[in-house]
Amino acid sequence: MSFLLAWLSTLLLSFLSWFGAVPNSAQATPSSMTPTPITRTQLAELEQLSNQALQAANNGNFIEAEAFWSEAIEQFPTNPALWSNRGNVRVGLNRLEAAVSDYDRSVELAPDTPDPYLNRGAAYEGLQRWQDAIADYDRVLELDKSDAAAYNNRGNAKAGLQDWQAALADYQTAMELEPRLGIARTNYALMLYQLGDVQESLRNFKNLARRYPQFADVRAAVTAVLWSQGKFGEAESNWVAAVGLDPRYRDIDWVAGIRRWPPAMVEALESFLSLS
């Protein structure tokens, strides 16, 4: 059920948005979690490497970004943000076990910092290690009980366990904590449909479509629900918008396995794809 809104991270635009969960809301800067003092010269070197790594990642060049973070780690091995950031780009390279190792080191160096737990939880989701992901999100919420992204992500992991009611509750809490977190609202509506509350699900989807008209996930979801209700013309209209924004919704395996819609929603979209 996980899905990343692009504005939540400047680094992970390419992969986590389709694979997993909401990571830290702002990319951790090396100086923000540095455990020991460094000189001005060292700080300048670190900032240069970090800027190069972030630029490479934002351009989708995760291999180059990984190299920059690795160079920074060689010079500043006790900086937890560097390990967490390299873990992020390793997720982008689908090197999930290596990413988890980097997050492990970051957690060791900064056990009371939420971001590495949040990011490691997303990597665990990719590995379908749902209980490990939940444990990390629980830890984030121990450190910051108002972290909406952690509630949303924990809902994703609970959905991975098919604990639909618990997932719904977490999405609802995320919405209440951060009303602008559109992905939590979308996940909430998807879960309502999974639990059989079709009309309330559709009402939520339509509200989201008005608020975020360029959000392909919502447009595709509206299509599926309307089609299941026999509203074929309106469904087709939303579908044109959805695939114009993101053609991957034509691939039901992607929707089920990568975007991770719940089974009832997948079935509704599959029905549309097979009969439209």
C-alpha angles and dihedrals in degrees: 000000000000124000133160123222106221095231092063094071136023092198110049101047095125107049119012092053088070101027111039153339146329109284127199110322093235126027108258112249116221093237092053094069102025108141098197133039118263132193124257090252092052091047091053091051091048093049091049093052091045093050090049091049094048092047091050091049093047087053090052094251098130095162091059091043090052090053092052093049090047091053090050091049091052089057098038107026095163095057106107095197091062092056092047092048093049087050088056094056091044087057086053088055090049089243091136100162090051089048091053089052090054092049089048090058092046090052090050091053096042109022093167097051114100101207100074091050091049092049094044089051089057090051090049088053089056088054090047089240091143099169092050089050091050091050090054093048090048088054091051089053091049087057095040117011091189096059103127094187091058091053091048092048093046087054088054092053093046088051087054086060089047090242090143099171093051090047090052091052092052093049090050091052091049089052092050093049095046114018091183093060095105095180091061089053090049092049089048091054092047090052092049088058091048089053092050101256093127100162095049089046091053092047090054093046093051091050089051092048090055092048097041106026092167094054104112094193092061093045091052091047092050088050093054095047095045091048091052087055094050095252092134102163095051090045092053091049092055091044092058088055093045098053091039087060097039123002093194090087087077087070108078092190089058091049092050101038107029106023087033103212111181117264098258092054092046089052091050093051092044089054090054093047093049097047105030 
